Amino acid sequence: MPQPRLYRVEAIVLRQQDYGEADRILTLLTAGGKVTALARGIRRSTSHNVGQLGLYARANLLLAHGRNMETVTQVENLDQHEGLHGDLLRFSYASYLAELCDRFAQPEEESQPLYDLLAAGLRWMATRDHLWLWARYFELQLLALAGYRPELFVCVRCGRDIEPVDNHFSASEGGVVCARCGSGEARAPGISLGAQKVLRYLTIQNEEAIERLRVRPATARELEGLLWRYLEYTLERELPTTVFLRRMRRELGLAGLDQPSENVGASQSGV
């Protein structure tokens, strides 16, 4: 049976590239994988779609099959994530989440859970406080969906239960290495007990519980470095948005996170 020329799909704009005088090529994340689509005339001020398909917008689209890429023929905007626009920090975190999804998603590969996660992640970045914390929650959810959830409860080498002490973390082996197995080994740098507690908490708790969590700045920085190294090892490449986030936060005078260090509370567990 021939494939219909027109079809409807819900999508989030991951990337965009100007094309010609007034067109734009969009990379879209849908429940059925990544799609490349041409939005004709979208850069003209008279276009009905101008402002409807900006970066990270979520929309219902009517697409037409093309030889090299799809063509956008109709747009119904669902969410512009207005909180991201005009706030450089929020927009930068959103860019990071979108880049991660762009790296993990594949064309024509079922990805409803990934689509739902990105939709939630963009909402968190547009509306929540403690953006770094929601970024860590997003990273762990994404790693789980992709089959790379780090092992946090038993040693990835000897299989013993992880004891409540400072241990080690091996990106190449995918999780925590106990103090005995990882002692003196450079490829399994140390991970504090506080960081282990937060990672476990983020892995098993829901959104409401994450909202209540407060973490010491030193632990927060440790977690970010550890998960960024793990993601870069898994993807076999550096993520440009992490470099930009680091530079931007330095320029804004932030404490390596997304707010001055004195405003970040510690949780009752002392992490």
Secondary structure, 3 states (H helix, E strand, C coil): CCCCCEEEEEEEEEEEEEECCCEEEEEEEECCEEEEEEECCCCCCCCCCCCCCCCCCEEEEEEECCCCCEEEEEEEEEECCHHHCCCHHHHHHHHHHHHHHHHHCCECCCCHHHHHHHHHHHHHHHHCCCHHHHHHHHHHHHHHHHCCCCECCECCCCCCECCCCCEEEECCCCEEECHHHHCCCCCCCEECHHHHHHHHHHHHCCHHHHHHCCCCHHHHHHHHHHHHHHHHHHHCCCCHHHHHHHHHHHHCCCCCCCCCHHHCCCCCCCC
